Amino acid sequence: LEILTKTLGKAGVVRKERTLYLVGQTRVHLDQVSDLGDFLELEVVLRPEQSKEEGKRIADGLLSTLGINRTDIIGEAYVDLLAPRAESIR
């Protein structure tokens, strides 16, 4: 870890607690991120014969079952969401 930090620098630090559930072939990550809140991440583990489109359909179906709208999806990484807060502290 130290060699990576020295070589690449550190973009930030994210503190989180993750709970993992398995739903079929989907990993459901429930994250409690310090200073940000609670998040859910879906990771569909595709079998070799499955396409990305099929994986998207699986994820969309699970989102629908969970009552999550596509407008609620955040595409940024936690470290990027935390960056403005870190800047305001400096």
Backbone atoms as SQL, in Angstrom:
CREATE TABLE atoms (id INTEGER PRIMARY KEY, chain TEXT, resi INTEGER, resn TEXT, atom TEXT, x REAL, y REAL, z REAL);
INSERT INTO atoms VALUES
  (1, 'A', 1, 'LEU', 'N', 0.824, -1.191, 0.000),
  (2, 'A', 1, 'LEU', 'CA', 0.000, 0.000, 0.000),
  (3, 'A', 1, 'LEU', 'C', 0.871, 1.260, 0.000),
  (4, 'A', 2, 'GLU', 'N', 1.919, 1.226, 0.795),
  (5, 'A', 2, 'GLU', 'CA', 2.809, 2.385, 0.880),
  (6, 'A', 2, 'GLU', 'C', 3.477, 2.673, -0.464),
  (7, 'A', 3, 'ILE', 'N', 3.889, 1.625, -1.158),
  (8, 'A', 3, 'ILE', 'CA', 4.549, 1.810, -2.459),
  (9, 'A', 3, 'ILE', 'C', 3.576, 2.407, -3.480),
  (10, 'A', 4, 'LEU', 'N', 2.311, 2.002, -3.429),
  (11, 'A', 4, 'LEU', 'CA', 1.315, 2.584, -4.336),
  (12, 'A', 4, 'LEU', 'C', 1.124, 4.069, -4.045),
  (13, 'A', 5, 'THR', 'N', 1.031, 4.411, -2.783),
  (14, 'A', 5, 'THR', 'CA', 0.856, 5.814, -2.406),
  (15, 'A', 5, 'THR', 'C', 2.048, 6.651, -2.845),
  (16, 'A', 6, 'LYS', 'N', 3.255, 6.135, -2.634),
  (17, 'A', 6, 'LYS', 'CA', 4.453, 6.873, -3.043),
  (18, 'A', 6, 'LYS', 'C', 4.533, 7.019, -4.553),
  (19, 'A', 7, 'THR', 'N', 4.143, 5.981, -5.260),
  (20, 'A', 7, 'THR', 'CA', 4.248, 5.984, -6.716),
  (21, 'A', 7, 'THR', 'C', 3.132, 6.775, -7.385),
  (22, 'A', 8, 'LEU', 'N', 1.905, 6.557, -6.940),
  (23, 'A', 8, 'LEU', 'CA', 0.749, 7.132, -7.623),
  (24, 'A', 8, 'LEU', 'C', 0.111, 8.313, -6.907),
  (25, 'A', 9, 'GLY', 'N', 0.426, 8.483, -5.639),
  (26, 'A', 9, 'GLY', 'CA', -0.257, 9.496, -4.843),
  (27, 'A', 9, 'GLY', 'C', -1.566, 8.934, -4.311),
  (28, 'A', 10, 'LYS', 'N', -2.211, 9.701, -3.461),
  (29, 'A', 10, 'LYS', 'CA', -3.458, 9.251, -2.848),
  (30, 'A', 10, 'LYS', 'C', -4.575, 10.187, -3.269),
  (31, 'A', 11, 'ALA', 'N', -5.614, 9.635, -3.883),
  (32, 'A', 11, 'ALA', 'CA', -6.739, 10.443, -4.334),
  (33, 'A', 11, 'ALA', 'C', -7.637, 10.847, -3.170),
  (34, 'A', 12, 'GLY', 'N', -7.644, 10.060, -2.124),
  (35, 'A', 12, 'GLY', 'CA', -8.492, 10.333, -0.970),
  (36, 'A', 12, 'GLY', 'C', -8.643, 9.077, -0.140),
  (37, 'A', 13, 'VAL', 'N', -9.385, 9.212, 0.937),
  (38, 'A', 13, 'VAL', 'CA', -9.639, 8.083, 1.825),
  (39, 'A', 13, 'VAL', 'C', -11.144, 7.935, 1.977),
  (40, 'A', 14, 'VAL', 'N', -11.622, 6.714, 1.818),
  (41, 'A', 14, 'VAL', 'CA', -13.042, 6.408, 1.983),
  (42, 'A', 14, 'VAL', 'C', -13.175, 5.424, 3.129),
  (43, 'A', 15, 'ARG', 'N', -13.993, 5.794, 4.102),
  (44, 'A', 15, 'ARG', 'CA', -14.270, 4.890, 5.221),
  (45, 'A', 15, 'ARG', 'C', -15.696, 4.392, 5.063),
  (46, 'A', 16, 'LYS', 'N', -15.822, 3.065, 4.997),
  (47, 'A', 16, 'LYS', 'CA', -17.156, 2.501, 4.802),
  (48, 'A', 16, 'LYS', 'C', -17.260, 1.157, 5.497),
  (49, 'A', 17, 'GLU', 'N', -18.508, 0.799, 5.756),
  (50, 'A', 17, 'GLU', 'CA', -18.820, -0.536, 6.243),
  (51, 'A', 17, 'GLU', 'C', -19.712, -1.167, 5.184),
  (52, 'A', 18, 'ARG', 'N', -19.335, -2.352, 4.735),
  (53, 'A', 18, 'ARG', 'CA', -20.059, -3.006, 3.644),
  (54, 'A', 18, 'ARG', 'C', -20.687, -4.299, 4.131),
  (55, 'A', 19, 'THR', 'N', -21.950, -4.489, 3.754),
  (56, 'A', 19, 'THR', 'CA', -22.649, -5.755, 3.964),
  (57, 'A', 19, 'THR', 'C', -22.927, -6.329, 2.585),
  (58, 'A', 20, 'LEU', 'N', -22.623, -7.601, 2.413),
  (59, 'A', 20, 'LEU', 'CA', -22.769, -8.242, 1.105),
  (60, 'A', 20, 'LEU', 'C', -23.874, -9.284, 1.156),
  (61, 'A', 21, 'TYR', 'N', -24.762, -9.221, 0.170),
  (62, 'A', 21, 'TYR', 'CA', -25.810, -10.220, -0.010),
  (63, 'A', 21, 'TYR', 'C', -25.650, -10.815, -1.399),
  (64, 'A', 22, 'LEU', 'N', -26.044, -12.056, -1.564),
  (65, 'A', 22, 'LEU', 'CA', -26.061, -12.698, -2.876),
  (66, 'A', 22, 'LEU', 'C', -27.507, -12.964, -3.260),
  (67, 'A', 23, 'VAL', 'N', -27.901, -12.430, -4.415),
  (68, 'A', 23, 'VAL', 'CA', -29.246, -12.639, -4.946),
  (69, 'A', 23, 'VAL', 'C', -29.070, -13.243, -6.326),
  (70, 'A', 24, 'GLY', 'N', -29.259, -14.555, -6.438),
  (71, 'A', 24, 'GLY', 'CA', -28.985, -15.223, -7.706),
  (72, 'A', 24, 'GLY', 'C', -27.522, -15.034, -8.052),
  (73, 'A', 25, 'GLN', 'N', -27.276, -14.485, -9.234),
  (74, 'A', 25, 'GLN', 'CA', -25.894, -14.249, -9.652),
  (75, 'A', 25, 'GLN', 'C', -25.474, -12.792, -9.452),
  (76, 'A', 26, 'THR', 'N', -26.187, -12.097, -8.582),
  (77, 'A', 26, 'THR', 'CA', -25.902, -10.688, -8.328),
  (78, 'A', 26, 'THR', 'C', -25.393, -10.491, -6.908),
  (79, 'A', 27, 'ARG', 'N', -24.296, -9.772, -6.794),
  (80, 'A', 27, 'ARG', 'CA', -23.778, -9.369, -5.489),
  (81, 'A', 27, 'ARG', 'C', -24.398, -8.016, -5.161),
  (82, 'A', 28, 'VAL', 'N', -25.074, -7.955, -4.045),
  (83, 'A', 28, 'VAL', 'CA', -25.704, -6.717, -3.594),
  (84, 'A', 28, 'VAL', 'C', -24.870, -6.186, -2.435),
  (85, 'A', 29, 'HIS', 'N', -24.248, -5.039, -2.652),
  (86, 'A', 29, 'HIS', 'CA', -23.395, -4.414, -1.646),
  (87, 'A', 29, 'HIS', 'C', -24.192, -3.284, -0.988),
  (88, 'A', 30, 'LEU', 'N', -24.354, -3.343, 0.315),
  (89, 'A', 30, 'LEU', 'CA', -24.943, -2.237, 1.063),
  (90, 'A', 30, 'LEU', 'C', -23.808, -1.554, 1.806),
  (91, 'A', 31, 'ASP', 'N', -23.551, -0.306, 1.454),
  (92, 'A', 31, 'ASP', 'CA', -22.429, 0.437, 2.022),
  (93, 'A', 31, 'ASP', 'C', -22.918, 1.575, 2.903),
  (94, 'A', 32, 'GLN', 'N', -22.335, 1.687, 4.078),
  (95, 'A', 32, 'GLN', 'CA', -22.509, 2.855, 4.938),
  (96, 'A', 32, 'GLN', 'C', -21.192, 3.617, 4.852),
  (97, 'A', 33, 'VAL', 'N', -21.230, 4.753, 4.157),
  (98, 'A', 33, 'VAL', 'CA', -20.017, 5.524, 3.882),
  (99, 'A', 33, 'VAL', 'C', -19.962, 6.729, 4.817),
  (100, 'A', 34, 'SER', 'N', -18.880, 6.824, 5.578),
  (101, 'A', 34, 'SER', 'CA', -18.712, 7.950, 6.504),
  (102, 'A', 34, 'SER', 'C', -18.796, 9.269, 5.753),
  (103, 'A', 35, 'ASP', 'N', -19.547, 10.195, 6.288),
  (104, 'A', 35, 'ASP', 'CA', -19.731, 11.548, 5.754),
  (105, 'A', 35, 'ASP', 'C', -20.528, 11.601, 4.454),
  (106, 'A', 36, 'LEU', 'N', -21.060, 10.462, 3.987),
  (107, 'A', 36, 'LEU', 'CA', -21.874, 10.460, 2.765),
  (108, 'A', 36, 'LEU', 'C', -23.251, 9.848, 2.975),
  (109, 'A', 37, 'GLY', 'N', -23.313, 8.723, 3.668),
  (110, 'A', 37, 'GLY', 'CA', -24.604, 8.069, 3.872),
  (111, 'A', 37, 'GLY', 'C', -24.598, 6.625, 3.410),
  (112, 'A', 38, 'ASP', 'N', -25.784, 6.137, 3.094),
  (113, 'A', 38, 'ASP', 'CA', -25.982, 4.737, 2.727),
  (114, 'A', 38, 'ASP', 'C', -26.148, 4.590, 1.217),
  (115, 'A', 39, 'PHE', 'N', -25.535, 3.538, 0.675),
  (116, 'A', 39, 'PHE', 'CA', -25.559, 3.293, -0.764),
  (117, 'A', 39, 'PHE', 'C', -25.753, 1.813, -1.034),
  (118, 'A', 40, 'LEU', 'N', -26.268, 1.515, -2.204),
  (119, 'A', 40, 'LEU', 'CA', -26.436, 0.144, -2.666),
  (120, 'A', 40, 'LEU', 'C', -25.727, 0.014, -4.003),
  (121, 'A', 41, 'GLU', 'N', -24.993, -1.056, -4.175),
  (122, 'A', 41, 'GLU', 'CA', -24.308, -1.327, -5.442),
  (123, 'A', 41, 'GLU', 'C', -24.663, -2.736, -5.886),
  (124, 'A', 42, 'LEU', 'N', -24.997, -2.888, -7.148),
  (125, 'A', 42, 'LEU', 'CA', -25.276, -4.204, -7.714),
  (126, 'A', 42, 'LEU', 'C', -24.121, -4.612, -8.611),
  (127, 'A', 43, 'GLU', 'N', -23.701, -5.846, -8.472),
  (128, 'A', 43, 'GLU', 'CA', -22.637, -6.397, -9.319),
  (129, 'A', 43, 'GLU', 'C', -23.125, -7.740, -9.852),
  (130, 'A', 44, 'VAL', 'N', -23.554, -7.744, -11.097),
  (131, 'A', 44, 'VAL', 'CA', -24.014, -8.984, -11.722),
  (132, 'A', 44, 'VAL', 'C', -22.786, -9.738, -12.223),
  (133, 'A', 45, 'VAL', 'N', -22.615, -10.959, -11.751),
  (134, 'A', 45, 'VAL', 'CA', -21.487, -11.794, -12.167),
  (135, 'A', 45, 'VAL', 'C', -21.960, -12.633, -13.351),
  (136, 'A', 46, 'LEU', 'N', -21.505, -12.239, -14.528),
  (137, 'A', 46, 'LEU', 'CA', -21.951, -12.902, -15.757),
  (138, 'A', 46, 'LEU', 'C', -21.270, -14.247, -15.945),
  (139, 'A', 47, 'ARG', 'N', -22.039, -15.188, -16.447),
  (140, 'A', 47, 'ARG', 'CA', -21.465, -16.465, -16.862),
  (141, 'A', 47, 'ARG', 'C', -20.874, -16.257, -18.263),
  (142, 'A', 48, 'PRO', 'N', -19.944, -17.113, -18.674),
  (143, 'A', 48, 'PRO', 'CA', -19.283, -16.914, -19.974),
  (144, 'A', 48, 'PRO', 'C', -20.255, -16.760, -21.150),
  (145, 'A', 49, 'GLU', 'N', -21.374, -17.431, -21.089),
  (146, 'A', 49, 'GLU', 'CA', -22.312, -17.381, -22.221),
  (147, 'A', 49, 'GLU', 'C', -23.260, -16.185, -22.161),
  (148, 'A', 50, 'GLN', 'N', -23.183, -15.375, -21.110),
  (149, 'A', 50, 'GLN', 'CA', -24.093, -14.245, -20.965),
  (150, 'A', 50, 'GLN', 'C', -23.470, -12.957, -21.503),
  (151, 'A', 51, 'SER', 'N', -24.327, -12.138, -22.106),
  (152, 'A', 51, 'SER', 'CA', -23.879, -10.853, -22.655),
  (153, 'A', 51, 'SER', 'C', -24.018, -9.753, -21.603),
  (154, 'A', 52, 'LYS', 'N', -23.367, -8.629, -21.876),
  (155, 'A', 52, 'LYS', 'CA', -23.507, -7.463, -21.000),
  (156, 'A', 52, 'LYS', 'C', -24.960, -7.000, -20.966),
  (157, 'A', 53, 'GLU', 'N', -25.644, -7.124, -22.093),
  (158, 'A', 53, 'GLU', 'CA', -27.048, -6.725, -22.163),
  (159, 'A', 53, 'GLU', 'C', -27.896, -7.578, -21.224),
  (160, 'A', 54, 'GLU', 'N', -27.600, -8.868, -21.154),
  (161, 'A', 54, 'GLU', 'CA', -28.334, -9.740, -20.241),
  (162, 'A', 54, 'GLU', 'C', -28.046, -9.349, -18.790),
  (163, 'A', 55, 'GLY', 'N', -26.812, -9.014, -18.507),
  (164, 'A', 55, 'GLY', 'CA', -26.460, -8.552, -17.169),
  (165, 'A', 55, 'GLY', 'C', -27.206, -7.287, -16.796),
  (166, 'A', 56, 'LYS', 'N', -27.335, -6.377, -17.759),
  (167, 'A', 56, 'LYS', 'CA', -28.080, -5.139, -17.526),
  (168, 'A', 56, 'LYS', 'C', -29.543, -5.448, -17.246),
  (169, 'A', 57, 'ARG', 'N', -30.119, -6.393, -17.982),
  (170, 'A', 57, 'ARG', 'CA', -31.518, -6.779, -17.748),
  (171, 'A', 57, 'ARG', 'C', -31.696, -7.362, -16.342),
  (172, 'A', 58, 'ILE', 'N', -30.730, -8.169, -15.914),
  (173, 'A', 58, 'ILE', 'CA', -30.791, -8.751, -14.564),
  (174, 'A', 58, 'ILE', 'C', -30.743, -7.637, -13.516),
  (175, 'A', 59, 'ALA', 'N', -29.815, -6.702, -13.687),
  (176, 'A', 59, 'ALA', 'CA', -29.684, -5.586, -12.739),
  (177, 'A', 59, 'ALA', 'C', -30.944, -4.726, -12.736),
  (178, 'A', 60, 'ASP', 'N', -31.464, -4.417, -13.922),
  (179, 'A', 60, 'ASP', 'CA', -32.678, -3.602, -14.017),
  (180, 'A', 60, 'ASP', 'C', -33.857, -4.283, -13.329),
  (181, 'A', 61, 'GLY', 'N', -33.957, -5.603, -13.491),
  (182, 'A', 61, 'GLY', 'CA', -35.034, -6.349, -12.841),
  (183, 'A', 61, 'GLY', 'C', -34.932, -6.276, -11.326),
  (184, 'A', 62, 'LEU', 'N', -33.718, -6.399, -10.813),
  (185, 'A', 62, 'LEU', 'CA', -33.519, -6.329, -9.367),
  (186, 'A', 62, 'LEU', 'C', -33.782, -4.915, -8.849),
  (187, 'A', 63, 'LEU', 'N', -33.347, -3.907, -9.592),
  (188, 'A', 63, 'LEU', 'CA', -33.641, -2.523, -9.206),
  (189, 'A', 63, 'LEU', 'C', -35.145, -2.305, -9.120),
  (190, 'A', 64, 'SER', 'N', -35.870, -2.818, -10.093),
  (191, 'A', 64, 'SER', 'CA', -37.325, -2.695, -10.105),
  (192, 'A', 64, 'SER', 'C', -37.941, -3.398, -8.900),
  (193, 'A', 65, 'THR', 'N', -37.476, -4.603, -8.614),
  (194, 'A', 65, 'THR', 'CA', -37.975, -5.357, -7.461),
  (195, 'A', 65, 'THR', 'C', -37.732, -4.596, -6.162),
  (196, 'A', 66, 'LEU', 'N', -36.596, -3.925, -6.069),
  (197, 'A', 66, 'LEU', 'CA', -36.240, -3.169, -4.868),
  (198, 'A', 66, 'LEU', 'C', -36.888, -1.785, -4.820),
  (199, 'A', 67, 'GLY', 'N', -37.563, -1.392, -5.905),
  (200, 'A', 67, 'GLY', 'CA', -38.223, -0.094, -5.948),
  (201, 'A', 67, 'GLY', 'C', -37.271, 1.075, -6.118),
  (202, 'A', 68, 'ILE', 'N', -36.155, 0.825, -6.794),
  (203, 'A', 68, 'ILE', 'CA', -35.153, 1.872, -7.015),
  (204, 'A', 68, 'ILE', 'C', -35.291, 2.404, -8.436),
  (205, 'A', 69, 'ASN', 'N', -35.419, 3.730, -8.553),
  (206, 'A', 69, 'ASN', 'CA', -35.554, 4.367, -9.861),
  (207, 'A', 69, 'ASN', 'C', -34.186, 4.625, -10.471),
  (208, 'A', 70, 'ARG', 'N', -34.121, 4.598, -11.788),
  (209, 'A', 70, 'ARG', 'CA', -32.856, 4.878, -12.478),
  (210, 'A', 70, 'ARG', 'C', -32.354, 6.291, -12.163),
  (211, 'A', 71, 'THR', 'N', -33.277, 7.204, -11.853),
  (212, 'A', 71, 'THR', 'CA', -32.877, 8.580, -11.531),
  (213, 'A', 71, 'THR', 'C', -32.132, 8.655, -10.199),
  (214, 'A', 72, 'ASP', 'N', -32.222, 7.609, -9.399),
  (215, 'A', 72, 'ASP', 'CA', -31.518, 7.568, -8.113),
  (216, 'A', 72, 'ASP', 'C', -30.093, 7.046, -8.242),
  (217, 'A', 73, 'ILE', 'N', -29.714, 6.613, -9.432),
  (218, 'A', 73, 'ILE', 'CA', -28.393, 6.019, -9.630),
  (219, 'A', 73, 'ILE', 'C', -27.328, 7.112, -9.693),
  (220, 'A', 74, 'ILE', 'N', -26.249, 6.881, -8.957),
  (221, 'A', 74, 'ILE', 'CA', -25.117, 7.812, -8.923),
  (222, 'A', 74, 'ILE', 'C', -23.941, 7.134, -9.611),
  (223, 'A', 75, 'GLY', 'N', -23.341, 7.811, -10.576),
  (224, 'A', 75, 'GLY', 'CA', -22.244, 7.220, -11.336),
  (225, 'A', 75, 'GLY', 'C', -20.854, 7.534, -10.806),
  (226, 'A', 76, 'GLU', 'N', -20.759, 8.397, -9.807),
  (227, 'A', 76, 'GLU', 'CA', -19.455, 8.796, -9.292),
  (228, 'A', 76, 'GLU', 'C', -18.964, 7.842, -8.207),
  (229, 'A', 77, 'ALA', 'N', -17.652, 7.793, -8.069),
  (230, 'A', 77, 'ALA', 'CA', -17.031, 6.999, -7.005),
  (231, 'A', 77, 'ALA', 'C', -17.165, 7.747, -5.677),
  (232, 'A', 78, 'TYR', 'N', -17.147, 7.001, -4.582),
  (233, 'A', 78, 'TYR', 'CA', -17.243, 7.619, -3.255),
  (234, 'A', 78, 'TYR', 'C', -16.171, 8.683, -3.052),
  (235, 'A', 79, 'VAL', 'N', -14.953, 8.392, -3.466),
  (236, 'A', 79, 'VAL', 'CA', -13.857, 9.345, -3.259),
  (237, 'A', 79, 'VAL', 'C', -14.139, 10.660, -3.994),
  (238, 'A', 80, 'ASP', 'N', -14.782, 10.584, -5.159),
  (239, 'A', 80, 'ASP', 'CA', -15.122, 11.796, -5.902),
  (240, 'A', 80, 'ASP', 'C', -16.258, 12.562, -5.227),
  (241, 'A', 81, 'LEU', 'N', -17.206, 11.837, -4.654),
  (242, 'A', 81, 'LEU', 'CA', -18.301, 12.487, -3.934),
  (243, 'A', 81, 'LEU', 'C', -17.796, 13.174, -2.661),
  (244, 'A', 82, 'LEU', 'N', -16.761, 12.610, -2.062),
  (245, 'A', 82, 'LEU', 'CA', -16.190, 13.176, -0.839),
  (246, 'A', 82, 'LEU', 'C', -15.249, 14.351, -1.107),
  (247, 'A', 83, 'ALA', 'N', -14.712, 14.464, -2.310),
  (248, 'A', 83, 'ALA', 'CA', -13.704, 15.483, -2.631),
  (249, 'A', 83, 'ALA', 'C', -14.147, 16.909, -2.299),
  (250, 'A', 84, 'PRO', 'N', -15.356, 17.336, -2.671),
  (251, 'A', 84, 'PRO', 'CA', -15.753, 18.716, -2.325),
  (252, 'A', 84, 'PRO', 'C', -15.772, 18.961, -0.814),
  (253, 'A', 85, 'ARG', 'N', -16.141, 17.955, -0.046),
  (254, 'A', 85, 'ARG', 'CA', -16.148, 18.094, 1.415),
  (255, 'A', 85, 'ARG', 'C', -14.726, 18.253, 1.938),
  (256, 'A', 86, 'ALA', 'N', -13.812, 17.461, 1.373),
  (257, 'A', 86, 'ALA', 'CA', -12.410, 17.535, 1.796),
  (258, 'A', 86, 'ALA', 'C', -11.829, 18.910, 1.468),
  (259, 'A', 87, 'GLU', 'N', -12.198, 19.459, 0.309),
  (260, 'A', 87, 'GLU', 'CA', -11.705, 20.781, -0.096),
  (261, 'A', 87, 'GLU', 'C', -12.214, 21.867, 0.847),
  (262, 'A', 88, 'SER', 'N', -13.463, 21.750, 1.285),
  (263, 'A', 88, 'SER', 'CA', -14.034, 22.788, 2.151),
  (264, 'A', 88, 'SER', 'C', -13.413, 22.775, 3.547),
  (265, 'A', 89, 'ILE', 'N', -12.817, 21.652, 3.932),
  (266, 'A', 89, 'ILE', 'CA', -12.173, 21.545, 5.243),
  (267, 'A', 89, 'ILE', 'C', -10.799, 22.204, 5.220),
  (268, 'A', 90, 'ARG', 'N', -10.155, 22.211, 4.064),
  (269, 'A', 90, 'ARG', 'CA', -8.785, 22.758, 3.952),
  (270, 'A', 90, 'ARG', 'C', -8.741, 24.235, 4.104);
